[in-house]
Each structure stands twice: as C-alpha cells, then as structure tokens.
Amino acid sequence: MLLVRDVFRLKYGQARPAVAAFKASKEIMKKLGMTTPFRVMTDLVGPAYTLVLETQVADMAAFEAMGKKIMSNDEWRTWYHQFTPLVESGYREIFTIVDEG
C-alpha cells in the first residue's frame, strides 16, 4: 500500500478558495468512478498557505491508472485550470506504508 501526498504551496491568501476547489473536485471524482478516498489538509505551522492532498493506493500501477483516467477527463481539466492560478509551487511525496500501528 502506498501513501501519496501532493503538497501545494498556495499564493498568499488563497487557502480558502483552494480548499473549496478540492471539495468541488469530489463530485468530478465520483463521476469518474474514483472510490479512493482522499484527505485535504492545511498547515498549522511551517510554511504558510500549504495545502496537502493525501490518498492511498494499492501500488504504482493503480496510481498511474488513476492519474491517466482523471487527467484525460475534460471536466477535470477545466477544474485544474481553475485551481492552478491559486498555486505558487508544489511537489509530490510517495511513501510505502510498512506499519499502520
């Protein structure tokens, strides 16, 4: 099992619109049949205006298949073009889950 975190450094003052955008994206994901739950988190400490999207997938093949399906969808691309102006930079972290306590 993999944990994927997409970390976005938002432009100053854009946290609320970015969170609202991700809430709206849930409907697009449902339409695409994506049942993988995701969490949206914002910073309490550290660099201000950080938003993290966190998902779990079975393996890299599942992650790649999900990405291809999402990114080929016109409705998602429209959402993406509305979200990207809120972002200054970003990066992805992918972890292997070795123990869930």
C-alpha positions as CSV (number, residue, x, y, z in Angstrom):
1,M,0.0,0.0,0.0
2,L,1.3,3.5,-0.9
3,L,0.6,6.9,0.7
4,V,0.7,9.7,-1.9
5,R,0.9,13.3,-0.7
6,D,0.6,16.2,-3.2
7,V,1.9,19.3,-1.4
8,F,0.9,22.7,-2.8
9,R,2.4,26.0,-1.7
10,L,-0.5,28.4,-2.3
11,K,-0.3,32.0,-3.2
12,Y,-0.9,34.3,-0.2
13,G,-4.5,34.4,0.9
14,Q,-5.6,31.5,-1.4
15,A,-6.2,28.8,1.2
16,R,-10.0,29.1,1.4
17,P,-10.5,29.1,-2.4
18,A,-8.1,26.1,-2.8
19,V,-10.0,24.1,-0.1
20,A,-13.3,25.0,-1.8
21,A,-11.9,23.8,-5.1
22,F,-10.9,20.4,-3.7
23,K,-14.3,20.0,-2.1
24,A,-15.8,20.6,-5.6
25,S,-13.4,18.1,-7.2
26,K,-15.0,15.3,-5.1
27,E,-18.0,15.4,-7.5
28,I,-15.8,15.1,-10.5
29,M,-14.1,12.1,-8.9
30,K,-17.4,10.4,-8.2
31,K,-18.5,10.9,-11.8
32,L,-15.2,9.2,-12.9
33,G,-15.8,6.3,-10.6
34,M,-12.9,7.1,-8.3
35,T,-13.7,5.5,-5.0
36,T,-10.2,6.1,-3.5
37,P,-10.8,8.4,-0.5
38,F,-8.6,11.5,-0.2
39,R,-7.9,14.0,2.6
40,V,-7.3,17.7,2.2
41,M,-5.1,19.2,4.9
42,T,-3.9,22.8,5.6
43,D,-0.9,23.9,7.6
44,L,-1.0,24.9,11.3
45,V,2.8,25.6,11.5
46,G,5.6,25.7,9.0
47,P,5.3,27.5,5.6
48,A,2.0,29.4,5.5
49,Y,-0.6,28.6,2.9
50,T,0.3,25.0,2.4
51,L,-2.4,22.5,1.3
52,V,-1.8,18.8,1.2
53,L,-3.9,16.3,-0.8
54,E,-3.4,12.8,0.7
55,T,-4.5,9.5,-0.9
56,Q,-3.7,5.8,-0.5
57,V,-3.4,3.4,-3.5
58,A,-2.5,-0.2,-3.7
59,D,0.6,0.2,-5.9
60,M,2.2,2.5,-8.5
61,A,0.2,0.8,-11.3
62,A,-3.0,1.7,-9.6
63,F,-1.7,5.3,-9.0
64,E,-0.8,5.6,-12.7
65,A,-4.1,4.2,-13.9
66,M,-6.0,6.6,-11.7
67,G,-3.9,9.6,-13.0
68,K,-4.5,8.7,-16.6
69,K,-8.2,8.4,-16.1
70,I,-8.5,11.6,-14.3
71,M,-6.2,13.7,-16.5
72,S,-7.9,12.6,-19.7
73,N,-11.3,14.0,-18.5
74,D,-12.4,17.4,-19.8
75,E,-14.3,18.3,-16.7
76,W,-11.2,17.6,-14.5
77,R,-9.0,19.6,-16.9
78,T,-11.4,22.6,-16.5
79,W,-11.2,22.2,-12.7
80,Y,-7.4,22.0,-12.9
81,H,-7.1,25.3,-14.9
82,Q,-9.2,27.0,-12.2
83,F,-7.1,25.5,-9.4
84,T,-3.6,26.2,-10.8
85,P,-3.8,30.0,-10.6
86,L,-4.1,29.6,-6.8
87,V,-0.8,27.7,-6.6
88,E,2.8,29.0,-6.3
89,S,4.6,25.7,-6.4
90,G,4.2,22.0,-5.4
91,Y,5.7,18.6,-5.1
92,R,4.7,15.0,-4.6
93,E,5.7,12.5,-1.9
94,I,5.1,8.8,-2.2
95,F,5.6,6.5,0.8
96,T,5.3,2.8,1.2
97,I,3.1,2.0,4.2
98,V,5.0,-0.5,6.3
99,D,3.0,-0.5,9.5
100,E,-0.3,1.1,10.5
101,G,0.2,0.8,14.2
